[in-house]
Amino acid sequence: MSRWFIENNDMIRKYSSIISLTICLSFIFILNLLINLPTEIFIGLIISISTIILGYLKYKIEDDRIFIDLFDKFNKKYSGDFNDLFNNLRINNIPLTDKQKLLVIDYFNICSEEYLWYKKGRIPKNVWLAWKSGIQENLAIKEVGDLFKSEVLSSNSKISYYGLSEELGY
């Protein structure tokens, strides 16, 4: 049984709302057969449970839509100048110019925004852990890590990163 559940977990998660609705409606029908509910109560229970489950489905769809918007927004921001800069720094190990420092600080701000949305429950944990891993890889670049450390030295600057520095252990 547990192996079946593990292999079919995605399918179960995908259809959990339909399964829940079916179970609840089945329960109401069985309850009606056992104690012969008045028609108004029977119909009221069916409508109430259906409304709750459909409301939950709408919430999940909207939650997914918000996540997709955030995911696209952050990936688009990162894919251009930031990606090129970090790849160049990894390969060439050169000091940052003033313009590059400003770009890296913009990257820190995007990372802190990602973390904020993760804390608000809009970014799934597995996505945040992947992003966090990427952030840590970028902070492993000496110039970038040193700049982040200098950015979070004061408590005022640290606050502006919404707890990201604590999350990363700085």
C-alpha positions in Angstrom: 0.0 0.0 0.0 2.7 2.5 0.9 4.6 1.9 -2.3 1.4 2.4 -4.3 0.9 5.7 -2.4 4.4 6.9 -3.1 4.2 6.0 -6.8 0.8 7.7 -7.2 1.3 10.6 -4.8 1.3 13.2 -7.7 -2.0 11.8 -9.0 -3.5 11.8 -5.5 -2.5 15.4 -4.9 -3.8 16.4 -8.4 -7.2 14.9 -7.8 -7.4 15.4 -4.0 -10.2 17.9 -4.3 -12.3 15.6 -6.5 -11.6 12.7 -4.1 -12.6 14.8 -1.1 -15.8 16.0 -2.8 -16.7 12.4 -3.7 -16.0 11.2 -0.2 -18.0 13.9 1.5 -21.0 13.5 -0.9 -20.9 9.8 -0.4 -20.9 10.3 3.4 -24.0 12.5 3.0 -25.8 10.0 0.9 -25.0 7.2 3.3 -26.1 9.4 6.2 -29.3 10.1 4.4 -29.9 6.4 3.8 -29.3 5.6 7.5 -31.3 8.4 9.2 -33.4 9.7 6.4 -32.5 13.4 6.6 -35.2 16.0 5.7 -34.8 17.1 2.1 -33.9 20.7 3.0 -31.0 19.5 5.3 -29.9 16.9 2.7 -29.7 19.5 -0.1 -28.2 22.1 2.2 -25.4 19.7 3.2 -24.6 18.9 -0.4 -24.6 22.6 -1.4 -22.5 23.6 1.6 -19.8 20.9 1.2 -19.7 21.5 -2.6 -19.3 25.3 -2.0 -16.5 24.8 0.5 -14.6 22.4 -1.7 -15.1 24.5 -4.9 -14.0 27.6 -2.9 -10.9 25.7 -1.8 -10.2 24.8 -5.5 -10.5 28.4 -6.5 -8.1 29.4 -3.8 -5.6 26.8 -4.9 -5.9 27.9 -8.5 -5.4 31.6 -7.5 -2.5 30.6 -5.3 -0.8 28.8 -8.2 -1.4 31.7 -10.5 0.3 34.1 -8.0 3.2 31.7 -7.7 3.6 31.4 -11.5 3.6 35.2 -11.8 6.2 35.6 -9.0 8.3 32.7 -10.4 8.3 34.2 -13.9 9.1 37.7 -12.6 12.1 36.6 -10.5 13.5 34.3 -13.2 13.2 37.1 -15.8 15.0 39.5 -13.5 17.8 37.1 -12.9 18.3 35.6 -16.3 19.9 38.7 -17.9 22.7 40.8 -16.4 22.9 39.0 -13.1 23.5 35.6 -14.6 26.1 37.0 -17.0 27.9 38.9 -14.2 28.0 35.9 -11.8 29.2 33.5 -14.5 31.9 36.0 -15.5 33.0 36.4 -11.8 33.2 32.6 -11.3 35.4 32.2 -14.4 37.6 35.3 -14.1 37.7 36.0 -10.4 38.1 39.8 -11.0 37.3 42.7 -8.6 33.8 44.3 -8.9 33.5 47.7 -10.6 31.3 50.3 -8.9 28.6 49.6 -11.6 28.8 45.9 -10.9 28.6 46.5 -7.1 25.3 48.3 -7.7 24.1 45.5 -9.9 25.0 42.9 -7.2 23.2 45.0 -4.5 20.1 45.0 -6.8 20.5 41.2 -6.9 20.5 41.1 -3.1 17.3 43.1 -3.1 15.7 40.6 -5.5 16.8 37.7 -3.3 15.3 39.4 -0.2 12.1 39.9 -2.1 12.1 36.2 -3.0 12.6 35.3 0.6 9.8 37.7 1.7 7.4 35.9 -0.7 8.6 32.5 0.6 7.9 33.6 4.2 4.4 34.7 3.1 3.8 31.2 1.8 3.7 32.3 -1.9 6.9 30.4 -2.9 6.9 26.7 -2.2 9.6 25.4 0.0 11.3 23.3 -2.6 11.5 26.3 -5.0 12.9 28.5 -2.2 15.5 25.8 -1.3 16.6 25.7 -4.9 16.8 29.5 -5.1 18.6 29.6 -1.7 21.2 27.2 -3.0 21.8 29.4 -6.0 22.1 32.5 -3.7 24.7 30.6 -1.6 26.6 29.7 -4.7 26.7 33.3 -5.8 27.7 34.4 -2.2 30.6 31.9 -2.4 32.1 34.2 -5.0 34.5 36.1 -2.8 33.7 39.6 -4.1 29.9 39.0 -3.9 30.1 37.4 -0.4 32.2 40.3 0.9 29.8 42.8 -0.5 26.9 41.1 1.1 28.7 41.0 4.5 29.4 44.7 4.2 25.7 45.3 3.3 24.4 43.6 6.4 26.9 45.0 8.9 24.5 47.6 10.3 21.2 46.6 11.8 19.4 49.1 9.6 20.8 47.5 6.4 20.1 44.1 7.8 16.4 44.9 8.3 16.1 46.0 4.7 16.7 42.4 3.6 13.6 41.1 5.4 15.5 38.4 7.3 17.5 37.1 4.3 20.8 37.5 6.0 19.7 35.4 9.0 18.3 32.8 6.7 21.7 32.6 4.9 23.6 32.6 8.2 25.1 36.1 8.0 
